[in-house]
């Protein structure tokens, strides 16, 4: 264990799970960046993250692409690194708390007496909103955001279908679903969204080759097919994408609060 690792406080007896952010390598957190600089073993999700992030790694760091590995193989790399006294970073896309599969990794590590620390990242649903210049919570229009996906090879809990969520008529960010855009649109309209509801599909938010499609539920299927988008995209749905809005009360000159008199 080097003196530099001691100074950072990054305990090499644990595995450090780091959210890589949505794509732009500058959107990793400062803590995540510092960990990559110090890591001696980095196991990264090569099919999803921007590999330019590996440029932050120290010379001689062991970098392993987990795209073709099984859970057992990933755990073996982590455990071997920790047992050798090395600082191990598991680099995953976006933020770890959304579709991150960290629990199964943590439980397997625990069987070997190895703990972990999570370092959050910027999720792609945040990157997509920034790319569009919108906010999901528009005063008096939408004050809630549903983050979900359509059923695929991973089934959905019975009460969490897009059709059921559509009844709320609020903002939605739909992950891992653009490959079945017909099914997405069908469930949303069956659940109550009008066909005129504004929608957007953001492919690879914050990446240099980001692609944006904007339309309505009526036009979306044709637009997505025309654009050739089949994966790595978010489907955003709701009135927050439309023209209707209200100003915030917080900065209204007539609104009295703790820090300002009306």
N, C-alpha and C positions, 0 to 999 in steps of 0.2 A: 504494500500500500504506500503510495507516494505521499510526500509532504503536501503536495498541491491538493490531493484529494482530501487530506485531513482538514485543510483550511476551508474547503467548500462546505464541509459538513455532510457530504454525500456518503452515507454509510455503505461500504462495499459488502456488508453482510446481508443486504437486502437486494431485491431486484427493483429497479426503478422503471415503472411504466410511464411513458411520456406521450402525451397527445401531440401529434406532429402538426396539427392545424389542417386547414382545408386544401392547401395546395401551394400557395405562395410561400416560399421558404422563409420569408421575413415575418410570417405570421406565427411562427413558433414562439412560445413564451420565453422570456429571458432565462428563467430557471431551466427550461427544456434545452435551450441553447448551451447553457453552462454545463449541463449534464452530458450533452453530446461531446463537448470539448474535452471532458475528463474521462469519458467512458473508454474502457479497454475492450469491452465486448458489446456490440450493438446488434440486436436482432430486429429487423425492420420488415414491415408489411410491404414487400416490393411491388405487389400488384396495385397498390393504392396510393402510397405516399410519393411525394416528389423526391426523387433520388438526389436532387441537388442538396438536400438537407445533410447528406453524408459528407459534404464538403466541410461541414463544421467539425467533423471528427478529428481526433488527434492522429498524427502519423503513426502507423503501425496498429491501429485499432482493428480488431477482428469484426468484420461486418458480415452478417449472415442474412440472406433473403429468406423469409419464412413462407413465401408464396407457395412453394412446393413441399413444405414440411408438414408433418402430422403434429398433433398436440404433444405426443410423447417425445418427438424429436426436438421440438421447441423447448420443452421443459428440461431435456437433457443438456442442451446448450446453456441454458440459464444456470442450472444447478452446477454444472462443471465450472462455469466462470466464477460463481460465488465461492465454491469450495477451493478454488485456486487463489482466492483473495483479490479477484478482479472486480472492478466496478462494471456492473451489467445494466444496460439500458434496453428495454423493450419498447421500440418506437412504433406507434400505431396511429392510424389516420384520424384526423378530426379531434374530437374529444372522447376520452375513454368511456364516459358514462353512457354513450349512445351507440348501441350495436357494437360494443367493443370486445365482448367475450373475455373480459379480464377475470371474471369470477372463477371460471373453470381453470384458468392458468394459476390463479392464486391458490386454489384448493389443492392442485397438484403440487405446487411448491411447498405448501404447508405440510404435506405428507413427508417431505424431506427436511422439515424444520427450517425452512427458508421463508422469511417474510417479504413484504413488498411495500412500496410507496407509490402513490399515484400523483402524477403531475398533470393537471388539466390542460386541455388545448382548445383552440378556437374551432367550433364545429362548422361543418359546411352549411348548415342552415343559417348560421350567422354570416358566413362569407357570401352566401347567395343574396341575403337581404342587402348587404353592403354593395354588392355588384349591381343590384337593381336600384339602390338608393331609396329603399322603402323601410317602413317599420311595421311589424306584425300587429302592434297594438295601437290602433288609431282611436282617439277619444270618441266615444259614443258610436263607433262603427264596429270595432272588434277589440276586446280586452283580454282575449285568451288565445293561446296557440296550442294546437294539437300536433304532436310529433308522432308519426306512425309509419306504417308500411303496409303493402298489400300482401296477402298470403302467397307464398311460393313453395319452395322446397321446405322452408321453415313455416309451419302452420301458425295461424293467429289464434289467440284466445277467442272463444265464441262471441264475447261481447265487445270485441275490438275490431270489428270489420269497418271498412271505409264507409259502408252504407250506414252503420250505426252512428259513427262519428259525424257524418254529414248532417244529421238532424240538429246539431248544435249551431250550424251556420256561422262558424267562426273561422279564424285563420288556420290553415293547415299546411304543414311541411311534410311531404311524403317521400320517404327514403326508399331506395332499393326496389323501385316499382315501375320505372319508365319502360322496362322491357315488355310490360303488359299494359301499355297506355290505354288500350281499348277497355280492359277490365277496370282500370282506375276510373275512367270517365263514366262507365256504366254504373259502377257502385256509387259514385258521388251524385249522379243525377237521380238514381233510384232512391237515394237517401234524402233528397230534398233540395240540393243545390240547383238553381235555375241554370238552363243551358247558356244563359248570358253571363254567368258568373266569370269574372276575370281570373285568368290563370297565367302562370309562367313556368317554364321549364328552364332550369339553369344547369348546363353541362359543365362539369369541372370548374366550379366556382373558384375564382381568384387565380386560376392557372392562366398562363399566357394564351392558351387556345380555348379559353372559356367561350361558350356559345349560349345565347339566350333566345328563347322563343316565347313570345307573349301573344295571348289571344283570349279565347273564351272556351268553356267546356264544349261548345258547339264546333269549334274549329280546331281544337287541340290535336286530335288524333292525326288529321291530315298534315298539320304543321310539323309534328314530331317526326312522322315518317319522311316528310320531304327533307327535313334537316338531317336525317340519318342518325338520330340519337337513339341508342339502344342500351346504354348503361352509364354509370358514373354521373347521374343527373338527379336533381331534386325536382319534384313537382310541387309547386306552391299554388294554393287555392284560397280565394276569399275576397271579400269586399275591400280589404286593405290594399289590394292592387288596383282598385278602381279610382274614380275621380272624386267620390264623396269623402269628405273629411270634416273634422271639427278641430278648432284650435284648443290647445291644452289650457286648462284652468290655472295651472301653476303660474303662468306668466301674464295672465289676464290682469290688467290694471284695476279691475273692479273686484278681484278675488283676494280676500283677506286671509293671511295665514301667519304662522309663527314668526316668520322673518320679514314680513312686509305688511304694512297697513294699506287697505284699499283707498 
